[in-house]
C-alpha cells in the first residue's frame, strides 16, 4: 500500500509498552485470512464481558471515527511477531502511528502494510498528548517525501524513515517482486557456498 | 578488524548489498507453523510462485492444536481449519511437515534444535518472535512477520538492515535454585522490555559457558522480551556435544569439517559492541514477575515496587495500571500470594531438563488440591524421553495433568487457558494482559519456582522447601 502524506486527527493511547497481544489477542489468530481483524482491534480493552463496546474506551468514541493517526505511548508493538496487529490497525482505518519508539518486528510489519511508524523525540511526544488533551480535534500533517510531521502549534518536526522503506511506500514497490529480480544473484550465492561456508543444508 | 560472531554470520550470508537498499540476506533454515503462515502461502498462490527452497523449510503444528488425546478430531472448527490448511500448504508446496500425528511434532523452537536442524553459523527465521531460541547454537535467528515469511518462501532471502550489537556478560556462579530462567528475567528487569530494541545480543561470560544447551535456549528464547530480535551464544564443546548424532546434524567427515568451521565463529578478541551490560551471576536470586510485561520482575524475596517510588510519571502510571490489573499491592513480596494454576511448559521451559527439575521437586509430594497444574512437554521426543524416565507417573501421582506437546497455556489459543481473575505461576515467557486467557493474571518464573508454588498453592521461594 502506497503512502504519500496525510492530515488527520489523532487518537491518543498513552499507555507505554502496548504489546501485540493487546492490539489483537491471540484467540483471533486462528484465522487463515487477513480480513475481519479490524473489529477486534484492542478487543479486550474495547468490549466488555458481554461483547458490548465500552463507551469509555477511546476507539469507541466519535473522535476515533475517521482518524488515521494513533498517538501511542513508548515502545509500541512489543511482544509477538503477529502481522495481524498491523492488519487490524489498518483495517480500523489507521495509516500512521506516532510514538517515541516501536518494537523492531512490529515496525517492519507495519511498513509492509502501508502503516507508517513516526518516531518523535520525547518533548514532541508530550506536546502532542497535551495538544490533543486540550482539543481533541487538532490535526497533524505527516509528509513522507519530506519526512516531516507538522504538529498543532505549527512546528515541523523531522522524523527518521529507512530510505528503502520510504522508497517502497512512495512508489508502491513490491519487495518480493524486487528481490525476485535478483534471482540470478541468489542462485550464484547458492552455487558459491555449497560445502564452503559455515553452514550446512539440513540433511534429508 | 576483529568481528563479533554476529558480524561473521551476517557477512557470510549477504547475497549482495547495494547503496540505499538493505542487504539481501540468505536464510539457511525457515521454520513454519500453522498460525502465521496461511496468508503467506495464499500470497504465493496469488502470485503464481513456488517455494524456492522447500528443502530448507520445515513445518510443524504447535500453537492452535489441543494438548488432549490426539486420536480425537480437533473440536475447535476454526483451529481445525487452520491445521488442515497447513497440511494442504505443505503438500502443495513440497514442504516437509511434522504434523499432529508425527513422532517429531512439537513446539517449533523445541524440535528445530532436537532434530539437529538448527546449527551454528546459520541464519534461522520463523514467523514467531521466540525464534531467538535458536541463537543458543550460535545461529543468527529471529522472528519475522507474515509478509517476510512470504518473502523467504519465495526467495529464501530477506531484505535486512544491520542491527546494533549488545554484549551481555554473565560472570560468576549461580547459587543453588537459581536457573537460566532467572538470568534472563533478571536481565529483562534490568534493561527493560525496550532495552534491546534495535540490537542483537551476544551472551557470554563464565555463567553462560557453564549452562547446558537447554538452559542457553531458555536464555536466548526470552531475548525478544528485552526488545532484541535475536540473541546468541557462540558455539563451544557443549554445543557440539548436543548436536553430535542428531538427525540432521552432519555425519562422518562432514561433521569434523563442520566443527572445524564452527570453531571460528566465536567473536574475535577485541571485537567491539555498541553496548555492553554485565551481570553478576552469583548475586542473582530466583526471579518472579509481578506485572503485565516481562520486565516487571523482582527477586522472589524482594517487595513488589510501589508506584510512589517511581520518579518518572509515565513509569508510575504504568506500574499503577499493572498492579490494578494484577490485583496486587506494591510494597511487599509476592511470596504467599494464592495461586490457581501452575503451567510448566512453552518454548521457554518445556524441555526434558525442565521437566526433570520439576519432577525432582514433585516426587513424593502432592500439589495443593486448589491448584490446577498442567505439565506440557515441548515435543513428542521430550514426551518419549519423559515416559522412559517415569516422569509422567511422578506428575500424575502428585496431582498434575500430563499433556500432549504444544504451546498450550503460554498463548491460550488451543483451549488451555487461565480463567479471568485467576493467578498462574507460569514457566512461559509473557505475562501480558490476557496472554494466558482473557483477564488471566500471570507470574512468570522458573520450573523450580512453579513446581514449588504448585505444592504449596501460593507463590513460594523454592529454597524454603528444601
Interface residues (C-beta under 8 A of the other chain):
Chain A: X14 X15 X16 X17 X19 X21 X22 X25 X26 X27 X29 X30 X31 X32 X33 X34 X44 X49 X73 X74 X75 X78 X79 X80 X81 X82 X83 X86 X101 X103 X104 X105 X108 X109 X112 X113 X162 X163 X164 X167 X175 X176 X178 X179 X180 X182 X183 X185 X186 X189 X190 X193 X197 X198 X199 X200 X201 X202 X203 X204
Chain B: X8 X9 X12 X15 X16 X20 X21 X22 X24 X26 X28 X29 X35 X36 X38 X39 X42 X43 X47 X49 X52 X55 X56 X58 X63 X64 X76 X78 X79 X81 X82 X85 X96 X116 X117 X119 X120 X121 X122 X123 X127 X128 X129 X142 X143 X144 X145 X146 X147 X148 X150 X151 X154 X155 X156 X157 X159 X161 X163 X193 X194 X197 X198 X224 X227 X228 X229 X247 X248 X249 X250 X251 X254 X258 X261 X262 X264 X265 X293 X295 X314 X315 X317 X318 X321 X411 X412 X413 X420 X430 X432 X433 X434 X435 X438 X439
